[in-house]
């Protein structure tokens, strides 16, 4: 523009530029505006999805909290798990619903189904803490199924430090099931020590130690 000699030439140049680029400019502005609108719409959608998932998960908690649910409540709860997974499969609520579903499967005597659910969480969750919870629960199932050695292997990896006390507790259970009471004693004492250091409640461990008949441990 600085090289143009007269004001008329500048006006003509602006007219030509607008004729050649005006439509594209308008389109660009429109697209940008649509992008902002689309992003806001997407954020609203995500917020609504999270709220819906939270409400369904709270319903699931209400169905399964307190005393042992009856068969009808278990059936309703497991149907609700399916709904949460189908409609909100990538959310934390879906992972937590699967953990509840595994417990419900055990209540129905379906150990294999419970193990399958927990293995799905371990393989697909992508959330370290939830995967750790699933590993702990699967380890307990393996101990109940008289496969304590597999439980020890399960506890070797994939459990975050925040669950270290629980890991030591379950490790003690596995060693006790194998008849390794010295190792069980060490693991349970470690569990109490970790729980105390992190100010985490850990119930029943002292009773296990008392039943071993070893020197008293205190939390």
C-alpha positions in Angstrom: 0.0 0.0 0.0 2.9 2.4 0.7 4.0 2.1 -2.9 0.7 3.3 -4.4 1.0 6.8 -5.8 -2.4 8.3 -5.2 -5.4 8.1 -2.8 -7.5 6.9 -5.8 -5.2 4.0 -6.4 -5.3 3.1 -2.8 -9.1 3.1 -2.9 -9.1 1.0 -6.1 -6.6 -1.4 -4.5 -8.8 -1.8 -1.4 -11.8 -2.5 -3.6 -10.0 -5.1 -5.7 -8.6 -6.7 -2.5 -12.0 -6.8 -0.9 -13.6 -8.2 -4.1 -10.9 -11.0 -4.2 -10.7 -11.7 -0.5 -13.8 -10.4 1.2 -15.8 -13.6 0.9 -13.0 -15.7 2.3 -12.5 -13.2 5.1 -16.2 -13.4 6.0 -16.1 -17.1 5.8 -13.1 -17.2 8.0 -14.8 -15.1 10.6 -17.9 -17.2 10.4 -15.8 -20.4 10.8 -14.0 -18.9 13.8 -17.3 -17.9 15.3 -18.7 -21.4 14.7 -15.6 -22.9 16.2 -16.0 -20.9 19.4 -19.7 -21.8 19.5 -18.9 -25.4 18.8 -16.3 -25.5 21.6 -18.8 -23.9 24.1 -21.4 -26.4 23.0 -18.9 -29.3 23.5 -18.0 -28.0 26.9 -21.7 -27.8 27.8 -22.2 -31.3 26.5 -19.3 -32.7 28.5 -20.6 -31.0 31.7 -24.1 -32.5 31.1 -22.6 -35.9 30.5 -20.5 -35.7 33.7 -23.6 -34.7 35.6 -25.7 -37.5 34.1 -22.9 -40.1 34.9 -22.6 -38.8 38.5 -26.4 -39.1 39.0 -26.4 -42.7 37.7 -23.4 -43.6 39.8 -25.1 -42.2 42.9 -28.2 -44.3 42.1 -25.8 -47.3 41.9 -24.3 -46.5 45.3 -27.8 -46.1 46.9 -28.8 -49.6 45.5 -25.7 -51.3 46.9 -24.9 -49.4 50.1 -25.6 -50.6 53.6 -26.8 -54.1 54.3 -26.3 -56.9 51.8 -28.6 -56.2 48.8 -31.2 -58.7 47.9 -31.3 -60.4 44.5 -33.7 -57.9 43.0 -31.5 -55.0 44.1 -28.4 -56.7 42.7 -30.2 -57.2 39.4 -31.2 -53.6 39.2 -27.7 -52.5 40.2 -26.0 -54.6 37.5 -28.4 -53.3 34.9 -27.5 -49.8 36.0 -23.8 -50.7 35.7 -24.4 -51.7 32.0 -26.2 -48.3 31.4 -23.3 -46.3 32.9 -20.7 -48.2 30.9 -22.8 -47.9 27.7 -23.5 -44.2 28.0 -20.5 -43.0 29.9 -17.8 -45.6 29.2 -14.8 -43.2 29.2 -15.6 -41.6 32.5 -14.3 -42.4 36.0 -17.8 -43.4 37.0 -17.7 -46.3 34.5 -14.5 -47.6 36.0 -16.0 -47.3 39.5 -19.2 -49.0 38.4 -17.2 -51.9 37.1 -15.5 -52.3 40.5 -19.0 -52.4 42.1 -20.1 -54.9 39.5 -17.3 -57.2 40.4 -18.5 -57.1 44.0 -22.0 -57.8 43.0 -20.9 -60.8 40.8 -19.2 -62.2 43.9 -22.4 -61.8 45.9 -24.1 -63.8 43.2 -21.5 -66.5 43.4 -20.0 -65.6 40.0 -16.3 -65.6 40.8 -15.3 -66.0 37.1 -17.5 -63.1 36.1 -16.0 -60.9 38.9 -12.5 -61.8 37.8 -13.4 -60.9 34.1 -14.7 -57.5 35.2 -11.6 -56.7 37.3 -9.3 -57.8 34.5 -11.2 -55.5 32.1 -10.5 -52.6 34.5 -6.8 -53.5 34.8 -6.4 -53.7 31.0 -8.6 -50.7 29.9 -9.0 -48.2 32.7 -6.0 -45.9 32.1 -6.3 -44.6 35.7 -3.5 -45.9 37.9 -5.4 -45.7 41.2 -8.4 -47.5 39.8 -6.2 -50.2 38.2 -4.5 -50.6 41.6 -7.8 -51.1 43.3 -8.8 -53.7 40.7 -5.5 -55.5 41.2 -6.0 -55.6 45.0 -9.5 -57.0 44.6 -8.5 -59.5 42.0 -5.7 -60.7 44.3 -8.2 -61.2 47.1 -10.4 -63.3 44.7 -7.3 -65.4 43.7 -6.6 -66.1 47.4 -10.2 -67.1 47.9 -9.9 -69.4 44.9 -6.8 -71.0 46.5 -4.4 -69.4 44.1 -2.4 -67.3 46.5 0.8 -67.6 44.5 -0.9 -65.9 41.5 -2.2 -63.3 44.0 1.4 -62.5 45.0 2.4 -62.2 41.3 -0.6 -59.8 40.8 0.7 -57.6 43.6 4.2 -57.2 42.2 3.4 -54.3 39.8 0.7 -51.8 38.9 -0.3 -50.7 42.4 0.4 -47.0 43.3 2.1 -45.9 46.5 -1.1 -44.5 47.8 -2.3 -48.1 48.1 0.9 -49.5 49.5 -0.6 -50.3 52.9 -3.5 -52.3 51.4 -1.0 -54.1 49.1 1.1 -55.2 52.1 -2.1 -56.3 53.9 -3.2 -58.5 50.9 0.3 -59.8 50.5 0.1 -60.9 54.1 -3.2 -62.7 53.4 -1.6 -64.5 50.5 1.5 -65.6 52.5 -0.8 -66.8 55.3 -2.9 -68.8 52.8 0.4 -70.4 51.6 1.4 -71.3 55.2 4.2 -68.8 55.2 3.4 -67.2 58.6 6.7 -65.5 59.0 6.3 -63.7 55.7 2.6 -63.0 56.6 3.7 -61.5 59.9 6.3 -59.2 58.1 3.8 -58.1 55.5 1.0 -57.3 58.0 3.5 -55.3 60.2 4.6 -53.4 57.1 0.9 -52.7 56.4 0.4 -51.3 59.8 3.6 -49.2 59.6 2.6 -47.7 56.2 -1.0 -47.0 57.4 0.4 -45.2 60.5 2.9 -43.2 58.4 0.1 -42.0 56.1 -2.6 -41.7 58.7 -4.7 -44.2 56.8 -7.2 -46.4 58.7 -6.5 -50.1 58.1 -8.9 -52.4 60.0 -8.4 -56.0 61.0 -4.7 -56.3 60.5 -3.8 -56.2 64.2 -6.4 -59.0 64.7 -4.6 -61.1 62.1 -1.3 -60.6 63.8 -2.8 -61.5 67.2 -4.2 -64.7 65.7 -0.7 -65.6 64.5 0.5 -65.5 68.1 3.5 -63.3 67.4 4.7 -60.5 69.6 2.0 -57.8 69.8 2.1 -55.1 67.1 0.6 -51.7 67.7 -0.6 -49.0 65.2 
